[in-house]
């Protein structure tokens, strides 16, 4: 919802004459609702970061990129919106 609200608000701000008063009002309402129901970003604890390291496939090469992708996947899992 929040991404949709941001898109609507941006379009209304870029073209206020085209959006009209109702379009601008709808964008404001959508933004307010998105702010009220918005979630905070949740980071990883040290224990969760360590679990990513220890659960890896030890036969595959472990590069900075593979570590970053594993951390990214863990963050996505924790911050499903």
Beta strands, then each sheet from edge to edge (+ up, - down):
end
